[in-house]
Amino acid sequence: MSAPVLPGVLADLAPLLDHWGYAAVGGLLFLEDFGIPVPGETVLIAAAVYAGAGQLNIVAVGVIALLAAILGDNVGYAIGRFGGHRLVTRFGRYVLLTPARVARAEAFFNRHGGKIITVARFIEGLRQANGIIAGLSEMPWRRFLAFNALGATLWVGTWATLGYLAGNHIGTLYPAVQRYELYLLAAAVAVLAAVTAHHVLRRHSARTTQPSSAPDGPDTPAR
């Protein structure tokens, strides 16, 4: 069975998969997950499509992708934990981690912790900085490892399954995905805005209903 013709941005990765196969999947995912701007997610999808067309083994793709994703994030965690802000400030701009962006992400991370580690895989930008920010925030490594492994399993499982099911039908499905991705993005933004608004309103309501902690002043003596 011949390799499927990959459409759009996936086509740029066909030569890498044809020549390097599983090594391309593991290498690019590993590099992406500690901040190097390479197409890790795209190569995972392309490799899963190849597997669906019989060119690669989907179990091997999934296992290699999972290990590379976890190891890459742990390298990022070590960079953040042991290199600290000094290293990120000095070299972060080369991987799009400006001090202002890191500060915003770290503040958000400190509020939401493990939940962010789990869903960060699905968010472009946060996926690459996930481990580094966890290290900067000094999250305990075992806790990071557990949430990171959970997020990686969900992420790899999602894209590997979708790509595998697409297989030789990717040429038909890809235009439909492009056609509706704007609507999906708008829906995702709307959901995120609704969740954020609900969180802000709940915090505001909690603050306004708290009794005042200021001590009562002395009674004014009667004249």
Residue pairs with C-beta under 8 A, 6 or more apart in sequence:
1 53
1 54
1 55
3 14
3 17
3 18
3 50
3 53
3 55
4 49
4 50
4 52
4 53
4 55
4 167
4 168
4 170
4 171
5 11
5 171
6 13
6 14
6 46
6 49
6 170
7 170
7 171
7 174
7 175
8 174
8 178
9 39
9 42
10 42
10 45
10 46
10 49
10 170
10 174
12 39
13 24
13 39
13 42
13 43
13 46
14 46
16 24
16 28
16 43
17 24
17 25
17 43
17 46
17 47
17 50
17 55
17 56
20 27
21 56
22 47
22 56
22 60
22 61
22 64
24 43
24 47
25 43
25 44
25 47
25 61
25 64
25 65
25 68
26 64
26 65
26 67
26 68
27 68
28 38
28 39
28 40
28 43
29 40
29 43
29 44
29 64
29 65
29 68
29 69
29 72
30 40
30 68
30 69
30 71
30 72
30 75
31 38
31 40
31 72
32 38
32 39
32 40
32 41
32 72
32 127
32 128
33 40
33 68
33 69
33 71
33 72
33 73
33 75
33 76
33 127
33 128
33 130
33 131
34 72
34 73
34 75
34 76
34 79
34 128
34 131
34 132
35 76
35 79
35 92
35 95
35 96
35 97
35 128
35 129
35 132
36 95
36 128
37 95
37 96
37 128
40 69
41 124
41 127
41 159
44 61
44 65
44 156
44 159
44 160
44 163
45 159
45 162
45 163
46 163
47 56
47 61
47 65
47 163
48 58
48 61
48 159
48 160
48 161
48 162
48 163
48 164
48 166
49 163
49 164
49 166
49 167
49 170
50 56
51 57
51 58
51 61
51 160
51 163
51 164
51 167
52 58
52 163
52 164
52 165
52 166
52 167
52 168
52 170
53 167
53 168
58 160
58 164
61 160
62 156
62 157
62 160
65 156
65 160
66 152
66 153
66 156
69 121
69 152
69 155
69 156
70 145
70 148
70 149
70 152
72 131
73 130
73 131
73 148
73 152
74 131
74 145
74 148
75 131
76 128
76 129
76 130
76 131
76 132
76 134
76 135
77 131
77 132
77 134
77 135
77 141
77 144
77 148
78 135
79 87
79 88
79 131
79 132
79 135
80 88
80 131
80 132
80 133
80 134
80 135
80 136
80 137
81 135
81 136
81 138
81 141
82 135
83 135
84 136
85 99
85 102
85 136
88 97
88 99
88 102
88 132
88 136
89 99
92 98
92 99
92 102
95 128
96 125
96 128
97 129
97 132
101 129
102 129
102 132
102 133
102 136
105 126
105 129
105 133
106 133
106 136
106 137
108 116
109 116
109 133
109 134
109 137
110 137
113 139
114 143
114 146
114 147
116 126
116 130
117 130
117 134
117 139
117 144
117 147
117 148
117 150
117 151
118 147
118 150
118 151
118 154
119 151
120 126
120 127
120 130
120 151
121 127
121 130
121 151
121 152
121 154
121 155
122 155
122 158
130 148
130 151
131 144
131 148
134 144
134 148
135 144
163 170
166 173
